[in-house]
Amino acid sequence: MKVRLGYPDRIVEVDDRTVRVFRGRLVSAPLSEVVSYYLRGDGLLPPAVREIARDIVGVLLRTGELKGEYQGITEQVHGLSR
């Protein structure tokens, strides 16, 4: 899976299990941490990633890419959105 998101001030790429954000400098975070931050609001993420965690999870849910090892997390997200 490879997903790219475009913003006026940054470039975002989700590649398998890693989220990379270029906003003046390149930072990355494990996808599992991004999803955990989205669900619980805690976790150690770079600010550039934290700001767009909701967008990343939303896109992955809409495209069906958030599955496999994230199946339990996907169910939690769907439970929150009801």
Long-range contacts (C-beta under 8 A, 24 or more apart in sequence): 1-65, 3-59, 3-60, 3-63, 3-65, 5-52, 5-55, 5-56, 5-59, 7-52, 10-48, 10-52, 12-52, 12-55, 12-56, 14-56, 14-59, 14-60, 14-65, 19-49, 19-56, 21-46, 21-48, 21-49, 21-52, 23-48, 31-56, 31-70, 32-69, 32-70, 32-73, 35-66, 35-70, 35-73, 35-77, 36-73, 38-77, 39-73, 39-76, 39-77, 39-80
